[in-house]
Amino acid sequence: MNYIDKETIPRCKIEDKEFEWGEPYKIYTPIFYFIDLSSSKLENSIKLFGENNFKQQLLLMYNVINNYEEFEKLVNYGGEEFNRKIILELINSYMKENENIIAPWEKYDIGLIENDYMKYIEEKLGETLYYVKMEQV
């Protein structure tokens, strides 16, 4: 049986599978919301993280931009000009919007975290994102 968990953001496709010896297992696939990054890559990277509930990435980006560290800590950043106040307000609005919403990687024991989906999203978009590299613990 396949179904979509509509209680998570992003939504999550759940597939019931079975090993050849009969033991059941599930496959969890987040259904990401993609946007065009061609205009403002910084703003659109933030929108992509916000719409897909990347809480840790939003917090890291907020701290980096608030502390004027974008050149040192923002991966793929090429010096794009931006209005710091507006960008911080955008990040803050997404953090508030997603505050009580659970992500599939938080709800299910998928074994992956936000950072693990970065490369997947970049490959699907055919573009690089601006993001803060998260240290693995």
Protein Blocks (a to p, Z undefined) as FASTA:
>chain_A
ZZddfkbccdddddddddfkopacdddddddddddfklmmklmmmmmmmmnopaklmmmm
mmmmmnopmmmmmghiahiacdfklmmmmmmmmmmmmmmpccfklmpcnhpafklmmmmm
mmmnopacdddddddZZ
